Amino acid sequence: MLILSWIFKIFKVLRKKLKIDSIPAVSIIIPAYNAEAFIKETIHSVLDQSFSNFEVIVVDDGSKDQTIEILEQIQDPRLRVYSYANGGVAVARNRGISHSTGELISFLDADDLWTTDKLEKQLNALETHPEAGVAYSWTQFIDLEARPLYAQEPVFFEDNVYAQILVSNFTANGSNMLIRRQFVEAIGGFDHDVRPAEDWDYAIRLAAVCPFVLVPQYQILYRQTFQSQSSKIDVMEKSSLAIIEKAYQAAPVELRPLKSKSLGNTYRYLTKTCLLHTHNDRDIEYASEKLWKAIQCYPKFLFSLEMQRIIFEVLLARIFSYKISIKLMQLLSRSLPIFSNKFLLLMNHD
């Protein structure tokens, strides 16, 4: 590992002396499909990075709106656009990888944003930890107008994170990781067959071959839209279950007892997502079904304060109407701090 560190330092010195900064250090790959509403804001969140030695590769995935026209208006030599027939996010990212030249690769969805220091801080983390193959940060969830909804609960997993990523996708989304190219090449491309949760599958496969390092800051602004993949609960459930089966077939025998917790976490996430997209009493019934599956898969969740809040919220919504339950949760949150949490924000989106 010490040798790798010295090689990296020598390369940096040579880069400066030979003035070869035209070779991008980082390739940023953005798959875009009908992204006219957000693509300009997303691109500028990259162009405004404090670290500037990168290339931006936008893969237009058969857009039928004004995505291409908007991209043509952005004049920056670091931006390259490739257009293909629609193949889905996984295929678009793989196509972007094939066009990339950087020794480090990061992916960004066409409606998400980065803080201006995202690349700089993650790159510094990898330089400080040359043994690590992936740097990641924490995620802030935002709405259509880029207003904060809620923040990811901080996690502090580093080094060998294989067991932790099997249990839940703590990287939270596909707009997070900065990855050394050697590991991108080692694991192969994104798996189109497990969409739309292919981000989790990709992170699991990376964790199997390299250590992770954390930047303990909220640097990823992940947009929650009611037309997004996360609102398609049934599709997400099927995809997540397929990933769990695939992952545990490849996992060491000693990690296989974690499967029940992985299943429980999946259904807990689906419950929270149902609550986020709740508009009527039928949606509450659907959230109840996912909640019950979470408890069946991993009964120990009943001792979790987070799960107790979810259960209470679902019970309120079942006893009363959806609208009344929101008002009750608001009243409780003012008098009892235990109920003042992100899930109230999730339900209060009307």
C-alpha angles and dihedrals in degrees: 000000000000089000091053090052092052092047090053092049092048090050090053092051092048091048091056096043095045092040094229095149087127084083103083116234092204132037115204113199119200119184110204130191119169088335100152093124096062112008096097092052091046094050092049091051085061098042089051093058116131087228107064109178098102145103123229114215114191114191108201104211099205098297116190097192131066097291095116093044091053092049091050089060092060108090110200125125091218092065120089125176127201123186126208140162112274113284104152133258096292093052092045092053091049090051089051091052090054090057096044126105104178124111087226125049132198131176127216128185115231094247099043130090139211130214111246094255097049098106095038095052095043092047090050089051091054092046090051091047106038090172091064120091099190134042120194139177138198124278132234113199116221137185131236091284092048091253116147116262102173141319130248112254105256117257126189105200116149142158110015102018098161095116093045095049090049089057096048140346099254091174083071100204147009095266097070121069129083106204135191110241094233090066094043087056093043097058100038126227135320114291110244091193094068099049136173092030094045090124091070093047090051093050091049092053091048092050089054092062108031145024122258128223126203130225099201096216137097100251104142118079105197114194117223109207126174089229092051128113091257091066092061095083099174093050091047091050093052091046094048093048090051090051092050091052092047094046097049092048087060097037123100115266092248091062097050094090086069090070094092090054091049089053092046092050090050092055092043088055091047090051091053091046090051089053091050091055097038117136104153145012093275089061089054089053088053091050089051091055092053091045092054091050090051091054093045092052096045114013092181087077086079088075091055117103089214092055091046089056091049092049092049091049093049091047091052090051092049095047094044130023122282093253094048092047091057090053091049092050090050091052092047092048090058095053103028118043090201088074096045100094145117094281092068086056090049093056096039098072101111 
